């Protein structure tokens, strides 16, 4: 599952199984070909992930 990301080797060994589970469940998609484990998560990224885990719908409000 993680082999599709270019930065898989940068994921710490203790987090690899959890990151793979998030990807498999569809809660983590990554961007620009990677999951960028060494960069901080933004509030928006965290909110989208939490909304997905809770089964909430999100999108633009018009």
C-alpha positions as CSV (number, residue, x, y, z in Angstrom):
1,X,0.0,0.0,0.0
2,X,2.8,2.5,0.8
3,X,4.9,1.5,-2.1
4,X,3.0,3.9,-4.3
5,X,4.5,6.9,-2.4
6,X,7.9,8.2,-3.3
7,X,8.8,9.0,0.3
8,X,7.9,5.7,2.0
9,X,11.4,5.3,3.3
10,X,11.0,8.5,5.3
11,X,8.2,7.1,7.4
12,X,9.5,6.1,10.8
13,X,9.4,2.4,11.4
14,X,7.1,2.8,14.4
15,X,4.5,4.7,12.3
16,X,4.6,2.7,9.1
17,X,1.8,0.2,10.0
18,X,-0.5,3.1,11.2
19,X,0.2,5.2,8.1
20,X,-0.5,2.1,5.9
21,X,-3.8,1.5,7.7
22,X,-4.8,5.2,7.2
23,X,-4.0,4.9,3.5
24,X,-5.9,1.6,3.1
25,X,-8.9,3.1,4.8
26,X,-8.9,6.1,2.5
27,X,-8.2,8.6,5.3
28,X,-4.8,9.6,4.0
29,X,-4.1,10.1,0.3
30,X,-0.9,12.1,0.2
31,X,-0.1,14.7,-2.4
32,X,2.6,15.2,-5.0
33,X,3.4,11.5,-5.0
34,X,4.2,11.3,-1.3
35,X,2.8,11.4,2.3
36,X,5.4,13.9,3.4
37,X,6.0,12.4,6.9
38,X,8.6,15.0,7.8
39,X,6.4,18.0,7.2
40,X,3.8,19.3,9.8
41,X,0.2,18.6,9.1
42,X,-1.9,21.7,8.5
43,X,-5.1,22.4,10.3
44,X,-7.0,21.9,7.1
45,X,-5.4,18.5,6.5
46,X,-6.1,17.4,10.1
47,X,-9.7,18.6,9.8
48,X,-10.3,16.6,6.6
49,X,-8.8,13.5,8.1
50,X,-10.9,13.8,11.3
51,X,-14.0,14.4,9.3
52,X,-13.3,11.3,7.3
53,X,-12.7,9.2,10.3
54,X,-16.0,10.5,11.9
55,X,-17.9,9.9,8.6
56,X,-18.7,13.6,8.2
57,X,-19.3,15.1,4.8
58,X,-17.1,18.1,4.0
59,X,-16.8,20.4,1.0
60,X,-17.1,24.0,0.0
61,X,-19.9,26.1,1.4
62,X,-21.5,28.3,-1.3
